[in-house]
Amino acid sequence: MKFSVGYQPSQPGEESFVDIVGEFREHVAEVYFPWVGEPSGRSPIGLRGGRPDQVAQRRLKEDLLALRGLGLRLNLLLNANCYGARAASRQLEGRVVAVLEHLSRLVGGVEAATTASPAVAHVVKTHFPQVETRASVNMRIGTIAGMQYVADLFDGYHVQRDHNRDLPHLRRLKRWADANGKRLYLLANSGCLRFCPGQTFHDNLVAHEIETPEADGIAGFTPFVCWRLLRDRSNWPAVLQATWIRPEDLHHYEGLFDVVKLATRTHDRPWVVLRAYAERRWRGNLLDLFEPGFSPAFAPCVLDNERFPPDWFERTSTCGHRCERCTYCVDVLREALVSVEQYAAPPA
């Protein structure tokens, strides 16, 4: 089992992303990245004044070449949740083709393209049949029927993260995928709420972020369901009921997934995430591994990973997720949540 890690441009004075990945090279299979200025599942990279920055483009090219030099696969993100009026247009087709052709000239192309758009998948399949088309986790494909419906468009699927703790269900998906020549991928460290009702709204908001100045936001409205929910401490157990997998529990997924995705594109310490999952152990605030992490919402408390009970994975992967009838996560939270005064953080 190896990792797919999300690219982020290094800031002045920071260790370069290439060096971070190089340190854990034996554990990394690929790097996923968006092209400069393109909408995706996160804020666009490399923009200055709303336009692509040439310096950022040059840095991305240099980093991609260096990652190629490490022998890593490259996975292009074309996973914006909405392309507006261009969603099924020739204009979008032309842009997708142009970016992939440009990457072919720059770094010899990419091995995979991840998208939340059936239209984009069709374009990639048509013009670049050698590139693996991969369904974004934001498509929320979590059933055999869902995979079947778009099997002509996708070679692989990021499994809907809401099923991460249901191993029998994942095994059923794996059997179908193996029988039909498809690949499955797991997102291990998402902090998002399980079955969040705000996901579609949030993903669309991010896709149009460049078009909407922050100053135009509705006064008094928090557009993110999670951050609004966690203002009330009584809702904090929802974070434990989510979809993340602790580094110590990742071995349970051996044989189901050859490549596991780590969300690191906007994480403030991606090397911490990579180290924890590579070593299969984390001595620290569990919230620090997630994206989003919610550490500010829990402050001045932390979620001490070493205080989780030995039966955590067994209980949460077999409970049926009838959280309204159960207090297990509430009880674990009570034991694992400590104040910063009680807690000694590990070295970064």
C-alpha positions in Angstrom: 0.0 0.0 0.0 1.4 3.4 -1.1 0.1 6.9 -1.0 -1.2 9.5 -3.4 -0.3 12.9 -2.0 -1.6 16.4 -3.0 0.8 19.0 -4.4 1.1 22.4 -2.9 3.5 25.1 -3.9 6.2 25.8 -1.3 6.4 29.2 0.3 9.6 31.1 0.7 11.6 29.7 3.6 9.7 26.4 3.6 11.1 23.0 2.7 10.1 22.3 -0.9 7.3 19.9 -1.6 9.6 17.8 -3.7 12.0 17.4 -0.8 9.1 16.4 1.5 8.0 13.7 -1.0 11.6 12.6 -1.6 12.1 11.9 2.1 9.2 9.4 2.0 9.7 8.2 -1.6 9.4 4.5 -0.8 5.9 5.2 0.5 4.6 7.4 -2.3 3.1 6.2 -5.6 2.0 9.4 -7.1 1.3 13.1 -6.7 -2.0 14.7 -7.7 -2.1 18.4 -8.7 -4.2 21.0 -10.6 -2.9 23.1 -13.4 -2.3 26.8 -12.6 -5.4 28.9 -12.4 -7.8 26.0 -13.1 -10.8 25.4 -10.8 -10.7 22.2 -8.8 -11.8 20.8 -5.5 -9.7 23.4 -3.7 -8.8 27.0 -4.3 -6.9 27.6 -7.6 -3.1 27.7 -7.3 -0.7 30.2 -9.0 -3.0 33.2 -9.4 -2.0 36.8 -9.0 -4.6 39.5 -9.4 -7.0 36.8 -10.7 -4.7 35.8 -13.6 -2.1 32.9 -13.9 1.3 33.9 -12.6 4.2 33.0 -14.8 6.5 32.5 -11.9 4.0 30.0 -10.4 3.8 28.2 -13.7 7.5 27.9 -13.9 7.8 26.6 -10.3 5.1 24.0 -11.0 6.9 22.8 -14.1 10.2 22.5 -12.2 8.5 20.6 -9.4 6.7 18.2 -11.7 10.0 17.5 -13.5 11.7 16.9 -10.2 8.8 14.5 -9.1 9.2 12.7 -12.5 12.9 12.4 -11.6 11.9 10.6 -8.4 10.0 8.1 -10.6 6.5 9.1 -9.4 3.3 9.0 -11.3 1.4 12.2 -12.0 -2.3 12.6 -11.6 -3.9 15.8 -13.0 -6.9 17.2 -11.1 -9.8 18.3 -13.3 -12.2 17.9 -10.4 -14.1 21.1 -10.1 -17.7 20.4 -9.1 -19.1 22.9 -11.5 -17.9 24.5 -14.8 -21.0 26.7 -15.2 -22.1 27.3 -18.7 -19.1 25.5 -20.1 -20.0 22.2 -18.3 -20.6 20.2 -21.5 -19.2 22.6 -24.0 -16.6 22.4 -26.8 -14.9 25.2 -24.9 -14.3 23.0 -21.9 -13.2 20.2 -24.2 -10.7 22.5 -25.8 -9.3 23.6 -22.4 -8.9 20.1 -21.1 -7.2 18.9 -24.3 -4.9 22.0 -24.2 -3.8 21.4 -20.6 -3.1 17.7 -21.2 -1.2 18.4 -24.4 0.8 21.1 -22.6 1.7 18.6 -19.9 2.8 16.1 -22.5 5.3 18.6 -23.8 6.5 19.7 -20.4 6.8 16.5 -18.4 5.9 13.7 -20.8 2.2 13.7 -19.9 0.3 12.3 -16.9 -0.6 8.8 -15.9 -4.1 9.7 -14.5 -6.7 12.4 -14.6 -9.2 12.7 -11.7 -12.5 14.4 -12.4 -16.0 14.9 -10.9 -17.4 15.5 -14.4 -18.6 12.8 -16.8 -18.0 15.3 -19.6 -14.3 15.7 -18.7 -13.9 12.0 -18.3 -15.4 11.6 -21.9 -12.9 14.1 -23.2 -9.9 12.4 -21.6 -11.1 9.0 -22.8 -11.6 10.3 -26.3 -8.3 12.2 -26.8 -6.0 10.5 -24.3 -7.0 6.9 -24.0 -3.7 6.0 -22.4 -4.5 8.2 -19.4 -6.3 6.5 -16.5 -9.7 8.3 -15.9 -10.4 8.4 -12.2 -13.7 9.4 -10.5 -13.2 12.0 -7.9 -14.3 11.3 -4.3 -16.6 14.3 -4.8 -18.8 12.2 -7.2 -19.7 10.1 -4.1 -19.7 6.8 -5.9 -20.1 4.3 -3.2 -22.1 1.4 -4.7 -21.7 -1.2 -7.3 -24.6 0.3 -9.3 -22.9 3.7 -9.2 -19.7 2.2 -10.6 -21.6 0.3 -13.3 -23.4 3.4 -14.5 -20.2 5.2 -15.5 -18.0 2.2 -16.2 -17.5 3.2 -19.8 -16.0 6.6 -18.6 -13.8 5.6 -15.6 -11.0 3.2 -15.1 -10.9 3.8 -11.4 -13.0 5.2 -8.5 -12.2 7.1 -5.4 -14.7 5.4 -3.1 -17.3 7.6 -1.4 -15.6 8.3 1.9 -18.8 7.9 3.9 -18.3 4.1 3.5 -14.7 4.1 4.8 -15.5 2.4 8.0 -17.7 -0.4 6.5 -15.2 -3.1 5.6 -17.8 -5.7 4.4 -19.2 -3.1 2.0 -15.7 -2.1 0.7 -14.9 -5.8 0.1 -18.1 -6.1 -2.1 -16.9 -3.1 -4.1 -13.4 -4.6 -4.4 -14.8 -7.9 -5.7 -16.8 -6.1 -8.4 -13.8 -3.8 -9.3 -11.4 -6.8 -9.7 -13.9 -8.7 -11.8 -14.4 -5.7 -14.1 -10.8 -4.5 -14.4 -11.3 -1.4 -12.3 -9.2 0.2 -9.6 -10.4 1.5 -6.2 -8.8 4.3 -4.2 -9.4 5.4 -0.6 -9.2 8.9 1.0 -7.8 8.3 4.5 -7.6 11.7 6.2 -10.6 13.7 5.2 -12.0 15.7 8.2 -15.3 16.2 6.4 -18.5 15.2 8.2 -20.0 11.8 7.3 -22.8 12.2 4.8 -22.5 16.0 5.0 -25.6 17.7 3.6 -23.5 20.7 2.6 -21.0 19.0 0.4 -22.6 19.8 -2.9 -23.0 23.5 -1.9 -19.4 23.7 -0.6 -17.9 22.0 -3.7 -19.8 24.3 -6.0 -18.7 27.3 -3.9 -15.1 26.3 -4.3 -15.5 25.8 -8.0 -16.6 29.4 -8.4 -14.3 30.9 -5.8 -12.3 32.9 -8.3 -15.6 34.6 -9.5 -16.8 35.6 -6.0 -14.9 38.2 -4.0 -14.8 37.5 -0.3 -16.2 40.9 0.4 -19.4 39.9 -1.3 -20.3 37.3 1.3 -23.7 37.4 3.1 -23.2 39.1 6.4 -23.5 36.7 9.4 -23.6 33.6 7.3 -21.1 30.8 7.6 -21.3 28.8 4.3 -19.7 25.6 5.7 -22.0 23.2 7.6 -19.1 21.8 9.6 -17.7 25.0 11.1 -21.2 26.2 11.9 -22.0 22.9 13.6 -18.9 22.8 15.7 -19.5 26.1 17.3 -21.6 24.1 19.7 -19.4 21.8 21.8 -22.3 19.2 22.1 -21.8 18.5 18.4 -18.1 17.6 18.6 -18.8 13.9 18.6 -19.7 14.3 14.9 -16.0 14.6 14.2 -15.3 11.2 15.7 -18.3 9.8 13.7 -16.8 11.0 10.4 -14.8 9.1 7.8 -11.1 9.4 8.7 -8.9 6.5 9.4 -6.1 6.7 12.0 -2.6 5.8 10.8 -2.6 2.9 13.3 -5.7 1.4 11.6 -4.7 1.6 8.0 -3.4 -2.0 7.9 -7.0 -3.2 8.0 -7.3 -1.9 4.4 -4.4 -3.9 3.0 -5.6 -6.0 0.0 -8.5 -3.6 -0.6 -6.5 -0.6 -1.8 -3.1 -0.5 -3.4 -3.0 3.4 -3.3 -4.4 5.5 -0.5 -5.0 9.2 -1.1 -3.8 11.7 1.6 -5.4 15.2 1.6 -2.4 17.5 1.7 -3.0 20.3 -0.8 -4.0 22.9 1.7 -2.6 21.3 4.9 -0.2 23.6 6.7 2.2 20.7 7.6 2.0 18.1 4.8 5.1 16.4 6.0 3.4 15.6 9.4 0.6 13.8 7.6 2.9 11.8 5.3 5.1 10.8 8.2 2.3 9.7 10.4 0.7 7.5 7.7 4.0 6.2 6.5 5.0 5.1 10.0 1.4 3.9 10.8 1.6 5.8 14.1 0.8 9.3 15.4 1.7 10.6 18.8 -0.2 13.9 18.8 -3.4 15.8 18.2 -5.4 13.7 15.8 -7.1 16.8 14.4 -3.7 17.8 13.0 -3.8 15.0 10.5 -7.0 15.9 8.9 -8.0 18.3 6.1 -10.0 20.2 7.3 -8.6 19.6 10.8 -10.9 21.6 13.1 -8.1 22.4 15.6 -9.3 26.0 15.9 -12.9 24.8 16.6 -11.6 22.5 19.4 -9.1 25.0 20.9 -8.0 25.2 23.7 -8.4 21.4 23.6 -6.8 18.7 21.6 -7.8 15.2 20.6 -5.0 13.0 21.9 -4.5 10.1 19.6 -2.8 8.0 22.2 -5.9 8.2 24.4 -8.1 6.3 21.9 -9.1 2.9 23.2 -7.7 -0.4 21.7 -11.1 -1.4 20.5 -11.7 1.9 18.5 -11.4 0.5 15.0 -13.3 -2.8 15.8 -16.2 -0.9 17.4 -16.5 1.9 14.8 -16.1 -0.4 11.8 -18.8 -2.9 13.0 -21.3 -0.7 14.8 -23.6 -0.1 11.8 -23.3 3.7 12.4 -26.6 4.1 14.2 -25.1 7.0 16.1 -28.4 8.2 17.4 -28.7 5.0 19.5 -25.1 4.9 20.7 -22.8 6.9 23.0 -19.5 5.2 22.2 -18.0 8.2 20.3 -19.3 10.5 23.0 -17.5 8.4 25.6 -14.3 8.2 23.6 -14.3 12.0 23.1 -14.6 12.5 26.8 -11.5 10.4 27.4 -9.4 11.6 24.4 -10.1 15.3 24.6 -7.6 17.1 26.8 -6.6 20.7 27.4 -3.4 22.1 26.0 -2.1 22.3 29.6 -2.5 18.5 30.0 -1.0 17.7 26.6 2.6 17.6 25.5 2.8 17.9 21.7 5.3 15.8 19.8 8.1 17.4 17.8 7.0 18.5 14.3 
